Amino acid sequence: MRASWYEYRPVKSTRTRPSSSSPVRRPEDRVVVGVALAFLLAFFITLAVRPAMAQDKYPSKPVKVLVPYAPGGAVDIVARIVTDRMRQTLGQAFVIDNKPGAFGILAIEEMVKAKPDGYTLQVGNPGTNVLAPIVYKDKFKIDYDKEVVMVSRLGEVPLILAATTKDFAPKTYAEFIALAKANPGKVRYASVGVGSNNHYDTEAFAQWAGIEIVHLPNKGGGAAITNDLVTGDAHIALVNAASSTGVIKGGQVRALAVMSDQRIPDYADVPTLKELGYANAKGLWSALYAPAATPRDVLETVRKAAVEALGSEPVQMAFKKQMIAATPSKSYEDAQAFNQAERAYWKKVTEQVKVELPD
């Protein structure tokens, strides 16, 4: 029978149904894929960032510390004692590199030319880091005031007006002054170099005392000028207490007076120059320096480690044996204020005391 026009006739669909073996993409599948991609992206970002984070952690390798004097002097002694403790605090080696000569300029310039990342530092004193930039400014290949910064003071050691016992009669300060006044230009004094702090110190003292003495420069540092006294090449010198104790107690060198605020226990019978009327009797300080472009957080890490070291019992005990007083800077700003005050003091000294400088 033929169907009428209103009868329903099923029509085959032109769309193909997926077979049971064909994959079906459901909404939840897209979520899973997205999460997986996000995880992989985070994983690779972590791998990329991790080395950078490791590099930012200071210090992550040994730190070089330049000392502008030969081993055995006060600056070298302080640097070794303090950085050994800093090594324990920060977990990295601090390697001392002695680079004497050229008024400290060689050591300072090497530090400044290194990458300013805290891995090359310098320990200096008023001779290398205050006087040299004043009197030898033209010899620097860097702009010291803009490229070097004090991180913290470290210590201060008394200076001793000492005399040789080899063919030199004076046993007291008064006897020395009398001999020098009776023999102008005959008494020789040693310093660590022309334009150094103890060169200016001794000339300023001689000017005040009214004596005429002859300069014998030695660029080897504190230990070298102490040796000049032992051999008798020099009659007197301002030597630091840290590197001269042995020869003074051994009788090869005699202490005539002390440059410090008060008498020191090891030489209780030796007067201070202040007692004798000389007002400008200052000890020899040392400080830690870094390139001025070093990140502030790195400078602060270094400063805090140095301050911690100076307050530690091992450093305090080692300093006491060497008659060194710990003088940590309370803050970065405190270090800058001290540096500016010292610069003003020594600038005035160089204007009042004229010495012949090398070309």
Helices and strands as residue ranges (DSSP letters): H 27-56, E 63-67, H 74-90, E 94-98, G 102-104, H 105-113, E 120-124, H 126-126, I 127-131, H 132-135, G 137-139, H 144-147, E 148-157, E 159-164, H 173-182, E 188-191, H 197-209, E 214-217, H 222-231, E 236-240, H 241-249, E 253-259, G 265-267, E 284-291, H 296-311, H 313-321, E 325-326, H 332-352
